[in-house]
Amino acid sequence: MRKNDKKQTEPTFLKIIYFDEAAAQDYLDITNGGRLDWSKEDNRKRMAEILTEIEAQAKGGFNILNFIKGSLAGNVDAKASGEVSKLFDSTIKNTLLTDYIKEAYKDKRVKKFVKSGVYAPENSISLYKMYSSYLTVVPKAQMPIDMEKLNDALLGERGYYGMLLKTEDTPSSVLRFNINAFKNNYNLADLSKMELVYYGIKVGICKETELTIDKEFDFQKKKAEVTAESILDGDTQSHNEELDVYDIVLAGVEA
């Protein structure tokens, strides 16, 4: 990975496609042994930098300390308070992102998949998810079933969707994406058209056959099924090998 000139400790990302903020915060909490202690001098300096950045973004002679005093006294209107809250929220999120990149980049426990595309496994929930939004465009009167109810039944409260790496001729990894962590209106289908860098944490294992819709809720451990067709095709072993499952925290375009 290329590094920037800032102490050579982290890579430079030109665009962030996906960032699971909750997972990143959990990771940093664990790495730091808990939430940041703002009583420490280094962290106080960082907070001062954050507040200075908010002042700079607000412009117009805005002073954060006067704003806080005004808020406590009830002298700040709702519009001004809302605008500053948005600035504070975006600044904190940017800090979370840069902190995560810096820590995860040097952590060997965080798996890095470099410049790869991904695709949905055949007959998988992920593939159905990518097509489901297009199916709802067809008028209900022309559909033999209610697509909205079918989507609810199949997708329900599902949060994560698995994808395979294009760089792996024989799949060995499953990358799972939190559907709510996409940035700038990107979605699951967009990933298949991109070559990105992915940061993930291994969370388990599965077989490729277990990614299909008909095996989605099959939790029973079964012996590998060997048929005459599979032996002739020579694909028995590849489809029954265990794949490492990674929950992706960050995906983006690296410089």
N, C-alpha and C positions, 0 to 999 in steps of 0.2 A: 504494500500500500504506500502511496505517496504521502508524505507528511508536509505540514506547513512549517513556517519558520519560527513558530511560537514554541520555543524550547524543545521542538521535535518530539512532542509527547502525544500528538493527536493528529488524525487525518483531517483534510478539508472536504466538507460536503458542499457541493454546489446547489443541490436541491434535495429537500426531504419529501419523500413520497408517503411515508408511513412512520408513525411514531406512537408507540403505546406508552403514554405518559404515566399511567398508574403502575405499569410493570417497571418502568424506569425508576420511578420514585421508590418502589419497594426495593429494587436492586441497590440504589444509593443508600437507603436506610440501613440495609443489611451490611453493605460495604463500610459504611461509616460507624457501624455499631449503634445505630439509632439516628433519629433526626438530628440535623445540624445544631450544635450548641452555639447560639448567637452570643454567648458571653465570651467566647474565645476571640482573641484579637484578629486573627485571620478572617474569621467569619463576619466580624463587625466591619472590617474593611470591605468585604464583599457586599454586605448590605448597603454600605455607604455608596458603593459604585452603582448598585441597582437603583437607589433613590436618586442619584445624580443623573442616571440615564433617563429615569421617568421625568425629571425636571426638564431635561433637554428635549424630550419628545413632546412634552406639553407646551413648551415655548411661552412666549408672551410674558416673561418675567415671573413665571410660576415658581412658587417656593413650597416644597413638600412639607416643611415643618409648619408653615403658616396654614397650609391646607389641613393638616392633622389637628392643629389647635382649633381651627374654625369648625371642623367636623365635631370635635368634642363639645364645642359651645353651641352647636346647632346652627351655625351661621353659613353653611354651605348648601347651595341649592342642589336639588336631586340630579339635574342634568350634569353639572360640573362633577358631582360625586361619581356618577356613572361613567363619565369619560375617563376620570383618573383610575377608577377601578379596572376599566378595560386595559389601560396602559400598564397598570401594576400586574394584571393577570398575564398579559402577553410577555412582559419583561421577565417575570418569574418562570414562565414556560420556556423562554429562550435560554435562561440560565440552567434549567433542568436539562434541556437538550445538550448544551455544551458540556455540562458536568458529566452527563451520562456517556457521551462520546469519549471524553478524556479518560474516564475510569474503565469503561468497557473495552476500549482499544487495547489496553495493556493487560487485560485480564484473560488468561488462557482458558478460563472456564466459559467464557463467552465465545461461541462459535461464529467465525466470520466466513460467509459465503461471498466470494469476490466476483463481481461482474458476471452475473448469471441471470438468465431468464427463467421463468417458472411456467408450469402448465397444470391444468386440473386433471387429476386421474380420470381414466375412462369410467363412465357410469357412476361417478361420485356425486356426493352432495354439493361439492364445490362447483362442479360443472353445471349441475342443475341451478345453483344459485346464480351463476353467470348468465344463464339463459332465461331465468324466470321473469325478469323485468320486461323482456321483450314479448313474452307470451301473454302478459296482461294487456298488451296493446290491442290484441285481437278482440273484437266485440264479443261480449258474453254470449249473445244469441248464436254465435257461430262456433262456440266451443262446446264439446260434449260434456265437460265438467266445469265446475266453478274453480278457476285458477287461483283466486284469492284464498279460498278455503284449503286448496291443495298446498299452496305455499305455506300457509299457517301450520298445516299438518306435518309437512316435511321439514320446514326450516324452524318453525316455532321460535323458541327463545335462544336458538343457537348463536353463539358468539364467535366461534373459531372455525376457520375453513382451511383444509389442508391442500397444499400444492406440492408438485414434484419439480426437481431441478432439471433444466434442459441440458446442463453440462454433465449430467450423470446418465450415460447410456444404459447402465443397469442401475435402477433406482436404489439408493442406500439411505436417503434422507427425505423426511416429510417436513415441509415448512408450514407452520400453522399461523394464520393471520387473524387478528381481532378485527372484526368487520367495522368496529367503531373507531379504529385508530388511523384510518386513512386521512391524508391531508389534502387540502386544495381540490376537493371534489374528485379525487382519484377513487377508483374502486377495484374490486378483485379482478375484473376482466382486463384492466389496464396493465396489470403486472405481466401478462403474457407477451406484451409488446415492448418490454423494457429490459435492459441489462443493468441490474442494480447490485449494490453491496448490501448484504443482509447481516444483522447481528441477532443471534438467537441463543436461547438457553435450552439445553436438552431436558425434556420432561418425561420421556418414555420411549417405548418401542411399539411397533405394530408390523403387520404383514401387508403387502401391497393389496392383496385380495380383500383385506378388511376395510379398505377405503371405499368400496363400492356401496351403493345405496342398500342393496339387499343384505349386506353384512354389517350395516351401520350399527344395529342394535343386537348383534350376535356376540354376547359376552362369554359364551362357553368356550373353553379351550378344547380344540379338536385336533386330531391328527391330520397331517397333510393328506389331502385327497389326491390319489394318483390314478389317472385314467389312461387308457390306450392312446387317446388323442393327445393328452399332455406329454406323454413319453415321445410320441412321434414328432410333436412340435418342438420338443426340447426346451420347454419353458417352465417345467415343473419347479425346478430349483429356484429360478429367479423370482417367481411369484410367491414363493413360500419363505424366502429369506426375510429375516427381521430388518426393518428399517428404523433408523433413529428418528425420533420425533422432536422437533424443535419449535418452541414458541418464539416467534419473531418479535423483537422489541423495536428495531429500527431498520428502515430500508430507504436508500437514497442513492443519488448520483454523486460519486466521489471524484474529486479533481485528480 
